């Protein structure tokens, strides 16, 4: 997950979201352009959500005390926290498909709209 490592965590940890412009560009000639765009945008949103849910102050406190073992254990355990449930709830309250259900909308759009444009 490229976004998580190189972008979202440092932006959140350093409180830089309000002073940062983020541009996304997704292209993969082997898949549908709309699917690539939706997949990329959702992937970024998930990475941002994960970064926002990190207990950064707790991790900093542990690190400042030099307790790297505890920090590593907490970071490992965070991998299993219920990010998926929170993401599904976010999708539900925003009236967008959960999980891979969005792909059906893309396929319907291809079938009903794009085919009429000759794409």
C-alpha positions as CSV (number, residue, x, y, z in Angstrom):
1,X,0.0,0.0,0.0
2,X,2.1,2.8,-1.4
3,X,-0.1,5.6,0.0
4,X,0.2,4.5,3.6
5,X,3.9,4.3,3.7
6,X,4.9,7.4,1.7
7,X,2.1,9.8,2.1
8,X,-0.8,9.5,4.5
9,X,1.0,8.5,7.8
10,X,3.5,11.4,7.7
11,X,0.8,13.9,6.7
12,X,-1.4,12.9,9.7
13,X,1.5,12.4,12.1
14,X,2.9,15.9,11.4
15,X,-0.5,17.5,11.3
16,X,0.1,18.6,7.7
17,X,-3.3,17.7,6.1
18,X,-4.6,21.3,6.2
19,X,-1.5,22.7,4.4
20,X,-1.0,20.0,1.8
21,X,-2.5,19.6,-1.6
22,X,-3.0,16.0,-2.7
23,X,-3.3,15.1,-6.4
24,X,-4.1,11.6,-7.5
25,X,-3.5,10.2,-11.0
26,X,-4.3,6.6,-11.8
27,X,-3.7,4.9,-15.1
28,X,-3.5,1.2,-16.0
29,X,-4.0,0.4,-19.6
30,X,-4.9,-3.2,-18.8
31,X,-8.1,-2.2,-16.9
32,X,-11.0,0.1,-17.3
33,X,-10.2,3.7,-16.7
34,X,-13.2,4.3,-14.5
35,X,-12.3,1.2,-12.4
36,X,-8.7,2.4,-12.1
37,X,-9.9,5.8,-10.9
38,X,-12.4,4.5,-8.4
39,X,-10.0,1.9,-7.1
40,X,-7.2,4.4,-6.7
41,X,-9.4,7.0,-5.0
42,X,-10.9,4.4,-2.6
43,X,-7.4,3.1,-1.9
44,X,-6.2,6.5,-1.0
45,X,-9.2,7.1,1.3
46,X,-8.6,3.9,3.1
47,X,-5.0,4.7,3.6
48,X,-5.9,8.1,5.0
49,X,-8.5,6.6,7.3
50,X,-5.9,4.1,8.5
51,X,-3.5,6.9,9.2
52,X,-6.2,9.0,11.0
53,X,-7.1,6.1,13.2
54,X,-3.5,5.4,14.3
55,X,-2.9,6.3,18.0
56,X,0.0,8.6,17.0
57,X,0.3,10.3,20.4
58,X,0.5,7.0,22.2
59,X,3.1,5.7,19.7
60,X,5.1,8.9,20.1
61,X,4.9,8.7,23.9
62,X,6.1,5.1,23.8
63,X,8.9,6.0,21.4
64,X,10.0,9.0,23.5
65,X,10.4,6.7,26.5
66,X,12.6,4.5,24.4
67,X,10.3,1.5,24.7
68,X,10.8,0.3,21.1
69,X,9.5,-3.2,21.9
70,X,6.2,-1.9,23.1
71,X,6.0,0.4,20.1
72,X,6.7,-2.5,17.7
73,X,4.1,-4.7,19.4
74,X,1.4,-2.0,19.3
75,X,2.2,-1.3,15.6
76,X,1.9,-5.0,14.8
77,X,-1.4,-5.3,16.7
78,X,-2.8,-2.3,14.9
79,X,-2.7,-4.3,11.7
80,X,-5.7,-6.3,13.0
81,X,-7.8,-3.5,14.3
82,X,-11.2,-3.2,12.7
83,X,-10.4,-0.8,9.9
84,X,-12.7,-2.7,7.6
85,X,-15.7,-2.2,9.8
86,X,-15.1,1.5,10.0
87,X,-14.6,1.8,6.2
88,X,-17.8,-0.1,5.6
89,X,-19.7,2.2,7.9
90,X,-18.1,5.3,6.2
91,X,-19.3,3.9,2.8
92,X,-22.8,3.2,4.2
93,X,-23.4,6.6,5.7
94,X,-22.1,8.2,2.4
95,X,-24.4,6.1,0.3
96,X,-21.6,4.4,-1.7
97,X,-21.1,0.7,-2.3
98,X,-19.1,-1.3,0.3
99,X,-16.3,-3.6,-0.4
100,X,-16.0,-4.7,-4.0
101,X,-19.7,-3.9,-4.7
102,X,-18.7,-0.6,-6.5
103,X,-17.4,-2.7,-9.4
104,X,-21.0,-3.6,-10.4
105,X,-21.7,0.1,-10.8
106,X,-18.7,0.5,-13.0
107,X,-19.7,-2.5,-15.1
108,X,-23.3,-1.1,-15.5
109,X,-21.9,2.3,-16.5
110,X,-19.7,0.6,-19.1
111,X,-22.7,-1.3,-20.4
112,X,-25.2,1.5,-20.3
113,X,-23.2,4.7,-21.0
114,X,-19.8,4.0,-22.4
115,X,-21.0,1.6,-25.1
116,X,-23.2,4.4,-26.5
117,X,-20.1,6.7,-26.8
118,X,-18.2,4.1,-28.8
119,X,-15.6,3.5,-26.1
